[in-house]
Amino acid sequence: MNLVSIRPLAYLEYLLIRLLDSMYGLVPDQKAYAWGFAVAVKVYPLFTNRRRVAVDNIIRAGITEDKVNADRIARHAFGHLAGHICEALKIGNVVNEKNWREHIVFDGPEDSWQLLLNSPDVPILILTGHHGVWEAAASIISFSRPMIAVARKMNNPFVDRFLKQKHFRGDITIVPKKMGFSSGVLKDWRARGAAMTLLMDQHAGPRHGIKVDFMGHPAYTHTSPARLHLMSGAPILVGSFIRESAFKYRMVTGSPLSFTPTGDKCDDTLSLLTEINARLSAVIRRFPEQYLWAHKRWK
């Protein structure tokens, strides 16, 4: 199928998205999460395969040994995923550059808070997972400093442009996954003192990652965060944005992670990724109901 035939279909899809967005605009901002949560919980039993994967992952991670309790956590996680996305689409109506500090509490050491807020010339790495409110977090962090986020680009250019304008309101640069960390992206990261934000819990496979312990089991983990740190020395913050109530969030992180290279790149990469995964695992264990258990982390 050539581009000429695809373009009308892409535009029709875009118009449908715009229509749905207009209808969604009628949903009260404060009710968005609850409505998304309720719908997802209702349809949860229909997703048999994802439900099984989620329950198995919860038990494998040692969150609980009881299948009934694991199913309860998985059901809540399904609801949270839908609720979080629904609320994230509304965040621009509620949170802005003037009031964003009123919507978060910081759960971490003071030096991490100061690094985020008061070191505008220092490029940093923010590493998280599909945990808490990662979509909303991008918008909120961008009010404190420029953000660079690596994400999969939408196939439909009209929808891609619309979502960027509608969803990401702050100073956010979206880098398509296929582009990777080009010299231009890295130059912009350093020059602007931006926060490079990466999701750490995606299955990397042997081509792009190495096996590192994650919640008690080896999992292929992307090496790019470790390589970026070893190359640049940029400090790392590992953690999650946790939802507490409507448009109220808790940023959970530890002390800034910095590593002195030994000269052995393989050992340094493994050591760094082991510490990163350990920190992320600890946050997930604190708030298991807000983690995306249904994805196949341990393939």
C-alpha positions in Angstrom: 0.0 0.0 0.0 1.5 3.4 -1.0 1.6 6.6 0.9 -1.2 8.1 -1.2 -3.7 5.4 -0.1 -2.5 5.5 3.5 -2.9 9.2 4.0 -6.7 9.4 3.8 -7.1 6.5 6.2 -4.6 8.1 8.6 -6.6 11.4 8.4 -9.9 9.5 9.1 -8.2 7.9 12.2 -7.1 11.3 13.3 -10.6 12.7 13.0 -11.9 9.8 15.1 -9.3 10.5 17.7 -10.4 14.2 17.7 -14.0 13.2 18.1 -13.3 10.9 21.0 -11.1 13.6 22.6 -14.0 16.1 22.4 -16.4 13.5 24.0 -13.8 12.8 26.7 -13.6 16.5 27.4 -17.1 16.2 29.0 -15.7 13.9 31.7 -14.9 15.9 34.9 -11.2 16.2 35.5 -11.4 14.9 39.1 -13.4 11.8 38.0 -11.1 10.7 35.1 -9.0 8.3 37.1 -12.0 6.7 38.8 -13.9 6.2 35.6 -10.9 4.6 33.8 -10.2 2.5 36.9 -13.8 1.2 37.1 -14.0 0.3 33.4 -10.7 -1.6 33.5 -11.6 -3.6 36.6 -14.9 -4.6 35.0 -13.3 -6.0 31.8 -10.2 -7.4 33.7 -11.6 -11.0 33.7 -11.8 -10.9 29.9 -8.0 -10.6 29.5 -7.3 -14.2 30.4 -3.7 -14.3 29.1 -2.6 -10.9 30.5 -4.3 -11.8 33.8 -2.3 -15.1 34.0 0.9 -13.3 33.2 0.3 -10.6 35.8 -0.5 -13.2 38.6 2.5 -15.3 37.7 4.8 -12.3 37.7 3.5 -11.1 41.1 4.1 -14.5 42.6 7.5 -14.8 40.9 8.6 -11.5 42.3 7.7 -12.6 45.8 5.1 -9.9 46.4 2.8 -12.6 47.7 2.5 -16.4 47.5 -1.3 -16.4 47.6 -2.9 -16.6 44.2 -6.1 -14.9 45.4 -4.1 -12.0 46.8 -2.0 -11.9 43.6 -5.1 -11.7 41.5 -6.4 -8.8 43.7 -3.1 -6.9 43.1 -3.3 -7.6 39.4 -6.9 -6.4 39.2 -5.9 -3.2 40.9 -2.9 -2.8 38.6 -5.1 -3.1 35.6 -7.5 -0.5 37.0 -4.6 1.8 37.9 -3.1 1.6 34.3 -6.4 2.7 32.7 -7.1 5.3 35.5 -3.6 6.8 35.2 -3.8 7.2 31.4 -7.2 8.8 31.7 -5.9 11.2 34.4 -2.8 12.0 32.4 -4.9 13.1 29.5 -6.5 15.7 31.8 -3.4 16.8 33.6 -2.9 19.9 31.5 -6.3 21.2 32.7 -5.2 21.1 36.4 -1.4 21.2 36.7 0.7 24.0 35.2 4.0 25.8 35.6 2.7 28.0 38.4 1.1 25.4 40.6 2.9 22.1 39.9 4.7 22.1 43.3 1.3 21.9 45.0 0.6 18.6 43.3 3.6 16.6 44.4 5.4 15.6 47.6 9.0 14.6 47.5 9.9 11.2 49.2 13.6 11.1 49.1 16.9 12.7 50.4 17.3 16.5 50.1 20.3 16.2 47.7 18.1 14.5 45.1 15.5 17.3 45.4 18.2 19.9 45.1 19.7 18.2 42.1 16.3 18.2 40.3 15.3 21.7 41.1 18.5 23.8 41.7 21.1 22.4 39.3 19.8 23.7 35.9 23.2 23.3 34.2 23.7 19.7 35.2 22.2 17.1 32.8 20.7 14.2 34.7 19.3 10.8 34.0 15.8 9.9 35.5 15.2 6.1 35.4 11.9 4.6 36.2 9.6 1.8 35.0 5.9 1.2 34.1 5.1 2.1 37.7 3.0 4.8 39.3 2.1 7.6 36.9 4.9 7.6 34.4 2.9 9.5 31.8 1.9 12.3 34.2 5.4 12.4 35.6 6.8 13.6 32.3 4.6 16.6 32.2 5.3 17.5 35.8 9.1 17.1 35.7 9.2 19.3 32.6 8.1 22.2 34.7 11.3 21.9 36.8 13.8 21.5 33.8 13.7 20.5 30.1 12.8 16.9 29.5 14.0 14.4 26.9 12.0 11.2 26.7 12.6 8.2 24.4 9.3 6.8 23.1 7.8 4.9 20.2 6.6 7.2 17.5 3.0 6.8 16.4 2.6 5.4 12.9 -0.1 8.0 12.1 1.6 11.4 11.7 -1.6 13.3 12.3 -2.3 11.5 15.6 1.4 11.8 16.6 1.3 15.6 16.2 -2.1 15.9 17.9 -0.9 13.9 21.0 2.3 15.9 21.3 0.3 19.1 21.3 -2.5 17.8 23.5 -0.7 15.6 26.0 2.8 17.0 26.5 2.4 20.6 27.7 5.8 21.4 29.2 9.3 21.6 27.7 9.5 18.0 26.5 11.4 16.6 23.5 10.3 13.2 22.4 13.0 11.2 20.8 11.7 8.3 18.6 13.1 4.9 19.7 14.5 4.2 16.2 16.6 7.4 16.3 18.4 6.3 19.5 20.9 8.5 21.3 22.3 10.5 18.3 25.1 13.0 18.7 22.5 15.8 18.3 20.3 14.5 21.1 23.3 14.1 23.4 24.5 17.6 22.6 21.1 19.0 23.4 20.9 17.1 26.6 24.2 18.5 27.9 23.7 22.1 26.6 20.2 22.5 28.1 20.9 20.6 31.4 17.9 18.4 30.5 16.5 15.4 32.3 16.9 12.3 30.1 14.1 10.0 31.2 14.1 6.3 30.4 11.9 3.3 31.3 14.1 0.6 32.7 11.8 -2.4 32.9 11.2 -3.2 29.2 12.5 -6.5 27.9 15.7 -5.7 26.0 16.6 -9.1 24.6 20.2 -10.3 24.0 20.7 -7.9 21.2 20.2 -4.7 23.2 20.7 -5.8 26.8 22.3 -8.1 29.3 20.8 -10.3 32.0 20.6 -8.5 35.3 18.7 -9.4 38.5 15.3 -7.8 38.6 13.1 -8.6 41.6 14.9 -11.8 42.3 15.2 -13.2 38.7 17.5 -12.5 35.8 16.0 -10.3 33.1 17.4 -8.8 29.9 18.0 -5.1 30.8 18.9 -2.3 28.4 22.5 -1.2 28.8 22.0 2.4 27.4 21.4 4.1 30.8 24.7 2.6 32.2 26.6 3.6 29.0 25.2 7.1 29.1 26.3 7.6 32.7 29.8 6.1 32.1 30.2 8.3 29.1 28.9 11.6 30.6 29.1 11.2 34.4 25.6 12.6 34.6 24.0 11.8 38.0 21.1 9.3 38.1 17.8 9.4 39.9 16.0 6.1 40.1 12.4 6.0 41.3 8.7 6.4 40.6 5.9 9.0 40.7 3.2 7.3 42.8 -0.5 8.4 42.7 -2.0 9.3 46.0 -5.3 10.9 45.0 -6.7 13.0 42.1 -3.7 15.0 40.7 -1.7 14.4 43.9 1.5 12.5 43.5 4.5 11.3 45.5 7.9 11.4 43.9 9.9 8.5 45.4 13.6 8.3 44.8 16.9 7.6 46.6 20.2 9.5 46.7 21.7 10.5 43.3 23.6 7.5 41.9 27.1 8.2 40.7 29.7 5.6 39.7 33.4 5.7 39.4 34.5 3.7 36.4 37.1 0.9 37.0 38.1 0.7 33.4 36.3 -2.5 32.7 33.3 -1.5 30.8 31.5 -4.8 31.1 31.9 -5.0 34.8 31.0 -1.4 35.3 27.9 -1.7 33.2 26.7 -4.8 35.1 27.4 -3.2 38.5 25.5 0.0 37.5 22.5 -1.9 36.1 22.4 -4.2 39.1 22.1 -1.1 41.4 19.6 0.6 39.2 17.4 -2.5 39.1 17.7 -3.0 42.8 16.5 0.5 43.5 13.6 0.3 41.1 12.6 -3.1 42.5 12.5 -1.6 46.0 10.1 1.1 45.0 7.8 -1.4 43.1 7.7 -3.6 46.2 6.5 -0.6 48.3 3.6 0.1 45.8 2.9 -3.1 43.9 -0.7 -2.2 43.0 0.6 0.5 40.7 3.0 -1.6 38.6 2.3 -3.0 35.2 2.6 -6.7 36.1 0.9 -7.8 32.9 3.9 -7.2 30.6 6.4 -10.1 30.1 9.4 -8.9 31.9 11.0 -12.3 32.4 10.8 -13.7 28.8 
